[in-house]
Amino acid sequence: MDIKKILIFFTVFCAFIFTVYLSIYVRLGTINSPTVLDFDPWYFYRYAQDIIKNNYKLPEWDILTYYPPGRPVQLNQGWPYTIALLYKGIQNFSPSITLTDVAKISPLIMIGLTAFVTFLFGILIFRNYIAGIALALFSTLTPTLIGVSMAGYNDTDVVVVFYTFLSLLSYFLLIENWNKKWKAIPFYLLAIVTNLIFVFNWGAGWLPSILLLVTLPSFFVYKIFEDILHQKRLKFNWKYAFNETKPIALPLLIVFLVINIVGYFLGFLTMFHSLLGGLGFTGIAGEPLIVNISVAELQKINIFTKEGFLSVANRVGLLPTMLTFFGTPLWFLYKFYKKQKITLLEIFIIVWTLISFYLISKGVRFSLLFSIAASTSAAYFLAKLFEFLKNKNQMLIASISGVLFVFIIIFITDAIKIGLASTGTLISQNWYNALDWLKENADKDSLIATWWDPGHIITGYTGLKVHADGAHCGPGLCIPYNHNIRIRDMGRIFSTNNESESIQILKKYTHLTNEQCNEVKRTFGNIVPEDACKDVTEVYVLATSDLIGKYFWMSCFGNFNMERWKAGNRNPSQLCEGRNFIQIPFSNFDRSGLPVYSNEFMTVTLVQNDTKILAVINVPSQGIRNALISDVVYYLNGVEQRSHVNTTNLIDGMIWIDPSFRLILFMDQKVRDSLFTKMFFFDGRDLNNFELVYSNPEVKIYKAKIE
């Protein structure tokens, strides 16, 4: 019996179990939430619920979203199906368990499976125990994943990570075993089934296949260069490159062909459709939905600046980021210098990292995809590093191991901190109370209108129809009013100062003409239900506190220049005029004891004139000095007070002072007079067509008077 091997096995096994435990432990802070978390997870919860109610068949039409008339259900519903089947399976052992309970633990189950698959990937593909543990650790504890895979956050992020590694594992196992004749059949089947299941779970699940498809020509070109380097002669040896690529390309192309044909007939289209859709989403090709312009995580970043680098490192983790940017290139340079052959796996890691690196430069939303590549790259470097150090000086090995151990402890500590801080995704009691009111008081044929983010929780929690939600619906999918039309309308409803205009916009969503209804039926056929064109009986508008920070884009889309956008102009400043609620925190008291509020752009000093509070503003960059703001709103003993001045050197706008006097909001004239400001800050005072029917500090619900 080899004691050394037993000790190594035991150590690796314990490290793996600890990684699984840790990956689940950091996500337990939200396990006691009464429902699933945040807004987006409700989409998958509701669909799981619908699948169960529909005798485990996928409904064909979703009448609650983008009403009227709703929208066809997309086929990529593997994740809600998984939740539904988990519920059915667990119920056999625990009949009292609820779907909510299963939805809350589903991310934990998937994160444990992700740790297992990544560990296998490191052992079977990298052939290194250290790589297996490192890959499991990096991929499950990357900061960008933790916040969107907490207990109860049953979104698809963790599903994407799991199936990405499972798909790649199946592909590389096939590459290693394709020449075993009949014994290779299970590996072909594994690759085909795994990748189709990934597409069923996520519309962009073609990604591993696309990455490998791009890698093949890259590998071929590199082999030509490699031969020139090794032979020290400038001659293109096409035959060498072809012979190196052919054994790899043949099994991959067979799988690509099969999954594209099967996927097309299953309704998933093909990897080429997915590629075009992805290019359109990033704005590289085609026309993206205009909502993507407003997504903060899709704003471009410069990774080569300190701020850009840290924004990536904070989302991916400092250690895997540094190993990816510095360690892995160093290893490839070493192999290049030693004139060692570069394998397909290594070319794939380079291609994968470069593509995901490019994507993250388009916006930090792609940090999850980059984190998967970075985790793989970093784990591969560690595997090769310790192989290189195997017979080196023990002091050198101990020193490098010690430094890495410190960084790993920091990585784990940061992950635990992020998990503890991610309780912010819990839904506040104010939101629950508002949704309960809607559920109990709104007619079942009501339409709930607000900005698009909360749409999923409104439909999932109340069962009521919504004007729009986060399942973006482009031209051809939502008829007659797609996401671009609806988000522009919603922005205008809130940002205009003309409530009659808002009412007219809302009115068009209460009734479809016969012509519009027939267009829907012609487009989608028999799947359109009878009541898809049913008139809306009531319209409720939600003005919520989170829209203060989103107001810039609401006002932007409210006057959006669609013609310029269609012409290819993607510069927001030339497409719309967006305005903000400018938040200015308390800074200090000046020499006279007057409170001063300041940010990097402006300073506001509050002064008292008789019984009035006035606001003096200074904006040096705009040449504004000691100007008075026309309106000031503040609160004494909970009672609203107003000051109005009409004099020279005046800024037409409003300062709204938080009751605690720790923060003020500056509103220019258009923001001050907007319907949103009147609804949220002043409870609809002076509005004739919107009746305040429910109010709490976060949510104001108005019933629109539409005749």
C-alpha positions in Angstrom: 0.0 0.0 0.0 1.4 3.4 -1.0 1.0 5.6 2.0 2.0 8.7 0.0 -0.7 8.2 -2.6 -3.3 7.6 0.1 -2.3 10.9 1.9 -2.4 12.8 -1.4 -5.9 11.4 -2.2 -7.1 12.2 1.3 -5.8 15.7 1.2 -7.3 16.4 -2.3 -10.6 14.9 -1.2 -10.7 17.0 1.9 -9.8 20.1 -0.1 -12.6 19.3 -2.6 -15.2 18.8 0.2 -14.1 22.1 1.8 -14.5 23.9 -1.5 -18.0 22.6 -1.9 -18.9 23.5 1.6 -17.4 27.0 1.2 -19.2 27.6 -2.1 -22.6 26.8 -0.4 -21.8 28.5 2.9 -21.1 31.9 1.5 -24.6 31.9 -0.1 -26.6 30.9 2.9 -27.2 34.5 4.2 -30.5 34.8 2.3 -31.8 31.3 2.9 -34.6 32.5 5.2 -36.1 34.9 2.7 -39.9 34.4 2.5 -39.8 34.3 -1.3 -37.2 34.2 -4.0 -34.9 37.2 -4.2 -34.8 40.4 -6.2 -36.8 40.9 -9.5 -35.3 38.7 -12.3 -35.5 35.3 -10.4 -39.3 35.6 -10.4 -39.3 35.0 -14.1 -37.9 31.4 -13.6 -40.0 30.8 -10.5 -43.2 31.8 -12.3 -42.4 29.6 -15.3 -41.6 26.7 -13.0 -44.9 27.2 -11.4 -46.7 27.3 -14.8 -44.9 24.1 -15.9 -46.1 22.3 -12.8 -49.7 23.6 -13.3 -49.6 22.6 -17.0 -48.8 19.0 -16.1 -45.1 19.5 -16.7 -45.6 20.8 -20.2 -44.3 24.2 -21.3 -47.1 26.7 -21.9 -47.1 28.2 -25.4 -48.2 31.7 -24.6 -47.4 34.1 -21.7 -50.3 36.4 -21.3 -49.1 38.2 -18.2 -46.1 39.9 -19.8 -46.1 42.6 -22.6 -49.8 42.8 -22.4 -51.7 43.3 -24.6 -51.5 40.7 -26.1 -48.7 38.9 -24.2 -45.9 37.0 -26.0 -45.0 33.5 -27.1 -43.1 31.5 -24.5 -39.5 31.1 -25.5 -38.3 27.5 -25.8 -35.1 27.8 -23.8 -36.8 27.0 -20.5 -34.6 24.2 -19.2 -33.9 26.0 -15.9 -37.5 26.4 -14.8 -38.1 22.8 -16.0 -35.1 21.8 -13.7 -36.6 23.6 -10.8 -40.0 22.0 -11.4 -38.5 18.5 -11.7 -36.4 19.1 -8.5 -39.6 20.0 -6.7 -41.4 16.9 -8.0 -38.4 14.7 -6.9 -37.9 16.2 -3.5 -41.6 16.1 -2.8 -41.4 12.3 -2.9 -39.2 12.4 0.2 -40.6 15.6 1.8 -44.3 16.1 0.9 -44.5 19.4 2.9 -41.8 21.2 0.9 -43.0 24.1 -1.3 -41.9 25.2 -4.7 -40.5 28.4 -3.1 -38.3 26.3 -0.8 -37.0 24.3 -3.8 -36.4 27.5 -5.8 -34.4 29.0 -2.9 -32.1 26.0 -2.6 -31.8 25.4 -6.4 -28.8 27.8 -6.7 -27.0 26.0 -3.9 -27.6 22.6 -5.6 -26.2 24.0 -8.9 -23.2 25.6 -7.2 -22.3 22.3 -5.6 -22.6 20.5 -9.0 -20.4 23.3 -10.5 -17.7 22.6 -8.0 -17.8 18.9 -8.8 -17.7 19.5 -12.6 -14.9 22.0 -12.4 -12.9 19.6 -10.2 -13.4 16.9 -12.7 -12.3 19.2 -15.5 -9.1 20.0 -13.7 -8.3 16.3 -13.1 -9.4 14.8 -16.4 -8.4 17.6 -18.8 -5.6 19.5 -17.0 -4.5 16.2 -15.4 -3.6 18.0 -12.2 -5.2 17.8 -8.7 -4.1 21.4 -7.9 -5.8 22.6 -11.0 -9.0 20.8 -10.1 -9.2 22.4 -6.7 -8.1 25.8 -8.0 -10.7 25.7 -10.8 -13.5 24.7 -8.4 -12.5 27.4 -6.0 -12.1 30.2 -8.5 -15.2 29.4 -10.5 -17.6 29.1 -7.6 -16.3 31.9 -5.4 -15.8 34.6 -8.1 -17.4 37.8 -6.8 -19.5 38.4 -9.9 -21.2 35.0 -9.4 -21.9 35.1 -5.7 -24.3 38.0 -5.7 -26.5 36.4 -8.4 -26.4 32.9 -7.0 -27.3 33.4 -3.3 -29.9 31.1 -1.8 -33.2 32.2 -3.4 -31.5 34.0 -6.3 -32.6 31.3 -8.8 -31.4 33.2 -12.0 -29.5 31.4 -14.7 -26.0 32.7 -13.9 -24.9 29.6 -12.0 -26.6 27.5 -14.6 -24.4 29.2 -17.3 -21.3 28.5 -15.3 -22.2 24.8 -14.7 -23.1 24.0 -18.3 -20.2 25.9 -19.8 -17.8 23.7 -17.9 -19.9 20.5 -18.5 -20.1 21.3 -22.2 -16.3 21.9 -22.5 -15.6 18.8 -20.5 -17.7 16.7 -22.9 -15.9 18.3 -25.9 -12.4 17.7 -24.6 -13.2 14.2 -23.5 -14.4 13.5 -27.1 -11.1 15.0 -28.5 -9.1 12.6 -26.3 -11.2 9.6 -27.2 -12.6 10.1 -30.7 -10.2 7.5 -32.3 -11.3 4.6 -30.1 -13.8 3.5 -32.8 -17.0 2.1 -31.3 -15.8 3.0 -27.8 -15.9 6.7 -28.8 -19.7 6.6 -29.4 -20.5 7.4 -25.7 -18.3 10.5 -25.9 -20.0 11.7 -29.1 -23.4 11.2 -27.4 -22.2 13.0 -24.2 -21.0 16.0 -26.2 -24.2 16.2 -28.3 -26.7 15.7 -25.4 -24.8 18.0 -23.0 -24.6 20.9 -25.5 -28.3 20.6 -26.5 -29.3 20.6 -22.8 -27.2 23.8 -22.4 -29.0 25.5 -25.2 -32.3 24.4 -23.7 -31.3 26.1 -20.4 -29.9 29.2 -21.9 -30.5 30.8 -25.4 -26.8 31.6 -25.7 -25.8 28.0 -24.7 -24.1 27.7 -28.1 -21.2 29.6 -26.7 -18.8 26.6 -26.0 -19.4 25.4 -29.6 -18.8 28.8 -31.0 -15.6 29.2 -29.1 -14.3 25.9 -30.3 -15.3 26.7 -33.9 -13.3 29.9 -33.7 -10.4 28.0 -32.1 -10.0 25.5 -35.0 -8.8 28.0 -37.6 -6.7 29.8 -34.9 -5.0 26.4 -34.1 -4.4 25.8 -37.8 -2.8 29.2 -38.4 -0.7 28.8 -35.2 0.6 25.4 -36.4 1.9 27.0 -39.6 3.7 29.6 -37.5 4.9 26.9 -35.1 6.5 24.9 -37.9 8.3 28.0 -39.2 9.6 28.6 -35.7 10.8 25.1 -35.2 12.2 24.5 -38.6 13.8 28.0 -38.7 12.7 28.6 -42.3 10.1 30.8 -43.9 8.0 28.2 -45.6 4.3 27.6 -45.1 3.9 23.9 -44.3 0.2 23.5 -45.0 0.4 19.8 -44.7 1.8 19.8 -41.2 -0.9 22.2 -40.0 -3.6 20.2 -41.7 -2.4 16.9 -40.2 -2.2 18.5 -36.7 -5.7 20.0 -37.0 -7.6 17.2 -38.8 -7.8 14.7 -35.9 -9.2 17.4 -33.7 -11.5 19.1 -36.3 -13.2 15.9 -37.5 -15.0 14.9 -34.2 -15.8 18.5 -33.4 -17.3 19.2 -36.8 -19.4 16.1 -36.5 -20.9 17.2 -33.2 -21.4 20.8 -34.5 -23.3 19.4 -37.5 -25.5 17.2 -35.4 -26.4 19.7 -32.6 -27.1 22.4 -35.2 -29.5 20.2 -37.2 -31.2 18.8 -34.1 -31.3 22.2 -32.4 -32.9 23.8 -35.5 -35.7 21.2 -35.6 -36.2 21.5 -31.8 -36.7 25.3 -32.3 -33.4 26.4 -30.8 -32.2 27.6 -34.2 -28.4 27.2 -34.7 -25.1 28.4 -33.3 -24.8 30.9 -36.2 -28.1 32.5 -35.2 -26.8 32.7 -31.7 -23.6 34.3 -32.8 -25.5 36.9 -34.8 -27.8 37.6 -31.8 -24.8 38.0 -29.6 -23.1 40.4 -31.9 -26.3 42.4 -32.1 -26.6 42.4 -28.3 -23.1 43.9 -27.9 -23.8 46.4 -30.7 -21.1 44.9 -32.9 -23.6 44.0 -35.6 -27.3 44.6 -36.2 -29.6 46.8 -34.1 -29.6 46.1 -30.4 -32.6 46.8 -28.2 -32.4 50.5 -27.1 -32.7 49.4 -23.5 -29.2 48.1 -23.7 -28.0 51.6 -24.0 -29.3 52.3 -20.5 -27.9 49.3 -18.7 -25.1 50.5 -16.5 -23.2 47.2 -16.8 -23.1 47.7 -20.6 -21.2 50.9 -20.5 -17.7 50.6 -22.0 -14.7 50.3 -19.7 -11.0 50.7 -20.4 -9.4 47.7 -18.8 -5.9 49.2 -19.2 -6.6 52.0 -16.7 -6.3 51.4 -13.0 -10.0 52.1 -12.5 -10.9 49.6 -15.3 -8.6 46.9 -14.1 -9.9 47.2 -10.5 -13.5 47.1 -11.7 -12.7 43.7 -13.4 -10.6 42.4 -10.5 -13.4 43.3 -8.0 -15.8 41.3 -10.0 -13.6 38.3 -11.0 -11.3 38.2 -8.0 -7.8 39.7 -7.7 -5.9 36.3 -7.8 -7.5 34.8 -10.9 -7.4 38.2 -12.7 -3.6 38.6 -12.0 -2.8 35.0 -12.9 -4.8 35.4 -16.2 -3.2 38.7 -17.2 0.3 38.0 -16.1 0.8 34.3 -15.2 -0.8 32.6 -18.2 1.0 34.8 -20.8 4.3 34.1 -19.0 3.7 30.4 -19.4 3.0 30.6 -23.1 6.1 32.8 -23.6 8.1 30.2 -21.8 6.8 27.4 -24.1 7.4 29.6 -27.1 11.0 30.3 -26.0 11.6 26.6 -25.4 10.0 25.8 -28.8 7.5 23.4 -27.2 4.3 22.5 -29.0 1.2 24.5 -28.1 -1.8 22.2 -27.7 -5.4 22.8 -28.8 -6.4 23.2 -25.2 -3.8 26.0 -24.8 -4.9 27.7 -28.0 -8.5 27.4 -26.8 -7.7 29.0 -23.5 -6.0 31.9 -25.4 -8.9 32.4 -27.8 -11.5 32.1 -25.0 -9.7 34.6 -22.7 -9.2 37.1 -25.6 -12.8 36.9 -26.7 -14.2 37.2 -23.1 -11.6 40.0 -22.5 -13.0 41.9 -25.5 -16.6 41.4 -24.2 -15.8 42.7 -20.8 -14.4 45.8 -22.4 -17.9 46.3 -23.8 -19.4 46.3 -20.3 -18.9 44.7 -16.9 -22.1 42.7 -17.5 -19.9 40.2 -19.3 -17.7 39.8 -16.2 -19.4 36.5 -15.5 -18.3 35.1 -18.9 -14.8 36.5 -18.3 -14.7 35.0 -14.8 -15.3 31.5 -16.3 -12.4 32.0 -18.8 -10.2 33.6 -16.2 -10.8 30.8 -13.6 -9.8 28.3 -16.3 -6.8 30.2 -17.4 -5.6 30.8 -13.8 -6.1 27.2 -12.8 -4.2 25.9 -15.9 -1.3 28.2 -15.1 -1.1 26.9 -11.5 -1.1 23.3 -12.8 1.8 24.1 -15.2 3.6 26.2 -12.5 3.7 23.3 -10.1 4.7 20.9 -12.8 7.6 23.3 -13.6 8.6 23.6 -9.9 8.4 19.8 -9.3 12.1 19.2 -9.2 13.2 22.7 -8.3 14.7 24.1 -5.1 12.4 23.3 -2.1 12.8 26.9 -0.8 11.6 28.3 -4.0 8.6 26.0 -4.0 7.8 26.9 -0.4 8.1 30.6 -1.1 5.8 30.5 -4.2 3.3 28.3 -2.4 3.3 30.6 0.6 2.6 33.7 -1.5 -0.2 31.8 -3.4 -1.7 30.6 -0.1 -1.9 34.2 1.2 -3.7 35.3 -2.0 -6.1 32.3 -1.8 -6.9 33.2 1.8 -7.6 36.8 0.7 -9.8 35.5 -2.2 -11.8 33.2 0.2 -12.1 36.0 2.8 -13.4 38.4 0.1 -15.9 35.8 -1.1 -17.3 35.4 2.5 -17.6 39.2 2.9 -19.4 39.4 -0.5 -21.8 36.7 0.6 -22.6 38.5 3.8 -23.1 41.8 1.9 -25.4 40.2 -0.7 -28.4 40.2 1.6 -29.3 43.5 -0.2 -31.0 41.4 -2.8 -33.8 40.6 -0.3 -37.1 42.2 -1.3 -38.0 45.0 1.2 -41.2 44.8 3.3 -42.4 47.9 1.6 -42.4 46.1 -1.8 -44.2 43.1 -0.3 -46.8 45.3 1.2 -47.4 47.2 -2.1 -47.6 43.9 -4.1 -50.0 42.5 -1.5 -52.2 45.5 -2.0 -52.2 45.0 -5.8 -52.9 41.3 -5.4 -55.9 42.0 -3.2 -57.4 45.1 -4.8 -56.6 45.2 -8.5 -59.0 43.6 -11.0 -57.6 40.4 -12.6 -57.7 42.2 -16.0 -55.7 45.2 -14.8 -52.5 46.3 -16.4 -49.6 47.3 -14.1 -47.3 49.9 -15.7 -43.9 51.0 -14.4 -40.3 50.9 -15.5 -39.3 47.5 -16.9 -37.2 46.1 -14.0 -39.9 45.0 -11.5 -42.1 43.4 -14.2 -41.1 39.8 -13.2 -41.9 40.2 -9.6 -45.2 41.9 -10.3 -46.4 39.0 -12.6 -44.8 36.3 -10.4 -46.1 37.6 -7.0 -49.5 39.1 -8.0 -50.4 37.2 -11.1 -51.4 40.5 -12.8 -50.5 41.6 -16.3 -47.6 44.1 -16.9 -46.8 46.6 -19.5 -43.1 45.3 -19.8 -40.5 43.3 -17.9 -36.8 42.3 -18.0 -37.4 39.6 -20.6 -36.6 42.0 -23.4 -38.9 41.5 -26.4 -37.7 42.8 -29.7 -39.4 43.4 -33.1 -41.1 40.2 -34.4 -41.6 38.7 -30.9 -43.9 41.3 -29.4 -46.7 42.6 -31.6 -47.9 45.3 -32.0 -45.7 47.0 -29.4 -42.2 45.7 -28.9 -39.8 46.5 -26.1 -38.3 49.6 -27.9 -41.8 51.1 -28.2 -42.9 50.3 -24.7 -39.8 51.5 -23.0 -39.9 54.8 -24.9 -43.6 55.2 -23.9 -42.9 54.4 -20.3 -40.1 56.9 -20.2 -42.4 59.6 -21.6 -45.2 58.8 -19.2 -42.9 59.5 -16.3 -40.8 62.3 -17.7 -43.5 64.5 -19.3 -45.1 67.4 -17.4 -48.4 66.8 -19.3 -50.5 64.2 -17.6 -53.0 64.2 -20.5 -50.1 63.0 -22.7 -49.4 60.2 -20.2 -53.0 59.1 -20.1 -53.1 59.0 -23.9 -50.0 56.8 -24.0 -51.4 54.4 -21.4 -54.8 54.3 -23.2 -53.3 52.6 -26.3 -52.3 49.7 -24.0 -55.9 49.1 -22.8 -57.3 48.0 -26.2 -56.2 46.3 -29.4 -58.0 47.0 -32.6 -59.4 44.1 -34.6 -56.6 44.7 -37.2 -53.9 44.6 -34.5 -55.4 41.4 -32.9 -55.6 39.7 -36.3 -51.9 40.6 -37.0 -51.0 38.8 -33.7 -53.0 35.8 -34.7 -51.6 35.7 -38.2 -48.0 35.9 -36.9 -48.3 33.3 -34.1 -51.2 31.1 -35.2 -53.2 28.9 -32.9 -51.0 29.4 -29.8 -52.6 32.8 -29.2 -55.3 32.4 -26.5 -58.8 33.7 -26.9 -58.4 36.4 -24.2 -55.0 37.7 -25.6 -56.9 40.7 -27.0 -59.2 41.3 -24.1 -59.5 44.9 -23.0 -57.8 46.1 -19.9 -60.2 47.1 -17.2 -57.9 49.1 -14.9 -54.4 50.6 -15.2 -52.1 51.1 -12.2 -48.9 53.1 -12.4 -46.1 52.5 -9.9 -43.7 55.3 -9.0 -41.0 53.8 -6.9 -37.8 55.0 -5.0 -35.4 53.0 -7.2 -36.5 55.1 -10.2 -34.8 58.2 -8.7 -31.5 56.7 -9.7 -32.9 55.5 -13.1 -34.5 58.7 -14.0 -31.8 59.8 -16.4 -32.7 56.9 -18.7 -36.4 57.3 -18.3 -36.2 60.9 -19.4 -33.7 59.9 -22.1 -36.0 57.3 -23.7 -38.9 59.7 -23.2 -37.5 61.9 -26.0 -35.4 59.3 -27.8 -34.5 60.0 -31.4 -35.3 56.7 -33.0 -34.3 57.8 -36.5 -30.7 58.6 -35.5 -30.5 55.3 -33.6 -31.7 53.3 -36.6 -29.1 55.2 -38.7 -26.4 53.7 -36.5 -25.8 56.5 -34.0 -25.1 55.0 -30.6 -24.0 58.1 -28.8 -26.6 58.7 -26.0 -25.9 62.4 -25.9 -27.0 62.7 -29.5 -29.9 60.3 -29.2 -31.7 61.9 -26.3 -31.8 64.5 -23.6 -31.5 62.7 -20.3 -31.8 64.4 -16.9 -31.0 63.5 -13.4 -32.0 63.9 -9.8 -28.6 65.2 -8.6 -27.9 63.8 -5.1 -25.8 66.1 -2.9 -24.7 64.8 0.6 -24.1 67.0 3.6 -20.5 68.2 3.8 -20.0 70.6 6.7 -21.1 73.8 8.3 -19.5 77.0 7.0 -18.0 79.8 9.3 -21.5 81.2 9.8 -22.9 77.9 10.9 -24.8 77.3 7.7 -25.2 73.8 6.4 -23.2 73.1 3.2 -23.9 70.2 0.8 -21.4 69.4 -1.9 -20.3 66.8 -4.5 -17.6 67.0 -7.2 -19.7 69.3 -9.4 -21.6 71.7 -7.2 -22.0 73.2 -3.7 -25.3 74.2 -2.1 -25.6 76.3 1.0 -28.8 76.5 3.0 -29.6 80.0 4.4 -32.5 81.1 6.5 -34.4 84.3 5.5 -37.1 85.1 8.1 -39.1 81.9 8.3 -37.9 80.6 4.9 -35.0 78.3 4.0 -33.3 79.3 0.8 -30.7 77.5 -1.3 -27.6 79.2 -2.7 -25.8 77.2 -5.5 -22.3 77.3 -6.9 -21.3 75.4 -10.0 -17.9 76.7 -11.0 -17.6 74.6 -14.1 -20.7 76.3 -15.5 -19.9 79.8 -14.2 -22.8 79.7 -11.7 -21.8 81.6 -8.5 -24.0 82.3 -5.5 -27.3 81.9 -7.4 -30.6 81.2 -5.7 -32.7 78.2 -6.5 -36.3 79.1 -7.1 -37.9 76.4 -5.0 -36.9 74.6 -1.8 -38.9 71.8 -0.1 -38.1 70.7 3.4 -39.9 69.1 6.4 -40.5 70.3 9.9 -41.9 67.7 12.3 -43.0 65.7 9.3 -44.9 68.5 7.8 -43.9 69.7 4.3 -42.7 73.3 4.0 -42.0 75.2 0.8 -40.0 78.3 0.0 -40.3 80.1 -3.4 -38.3 83.1 -4.5 -38.5 85.2 -7.6 -35.5 87.5 -8.0 -32.4 88.1 -10.2 -29.5 85.6 -10.5 -32.1 82.8 -10.1 -31.9 79.1 -11.1 -35.4 77.7 -12.1 -35.4 74.4 -10.2 -35.9 72.8 -6.9 -33.9 71.6 -3.9 -35.6 68.8 -2.0 -34.2 68.3 1.5 -34.4 64.9 3.0 -36.2 65.0 6.4 -32.9 64.0 8.1 -31.1 66.9 6.5 -28.3 64.6 5.5 -29.0 64.7 1.8 -30.5 67.1 -0.7 -31.7 66.5 -4.3 -31.4 69.1 -7.0 -34.0 69.0 -9.7 -33.9 71.3 -12.8 -37.1 72.7 -14.0 -38.0 69.8 -16.2 -37.3 67.2 -13.6 -39.2 69.2 -11.0 -42.3 69.4 -13.1 -42.3 65.8 -14.3 -45.1 63.4 -13.5 -42.6 61.1 -11.7 -41.6 63.9 -9.3 -45.2 64.8 -8.7 -46.1 61.2 -8.1 -43.3 60.1 -5.9 -42.3 63.2 -4.0 -45.6 65.0 -3.7 -48.2 62.1 -3.7 -49.8 63.2 -6.9 -50.9 66.6 -5.7 -52.6 68.7 -8.4 -52.8 65.6 -10.7 -56.4 65.1 -12.1 -56.0 61.8 -14.0 -54.0 59.8 -11.5 -55.4 58.8 -8.1 -53.1 57.8 -5.3 -54.5 54.5 -4.0 -51.6 53.2 -2.0 -48.4 54.7 -0.6 -45.4 53.7 1.5 -41.8 55.1 1.6 -40.7 53.1 -1.4 -43.8 52.5 -3.6 -46.6 54.8 -4.7 -49.5 53.2 -6.6 -51.7 55.3 -8.8 -54.9 54.3 -10.6 -55.1 56.0 -14.0 -58.4 57.5 -14.9 -58.8 56.3 -18.5 -62.2 56.6 -20.2 
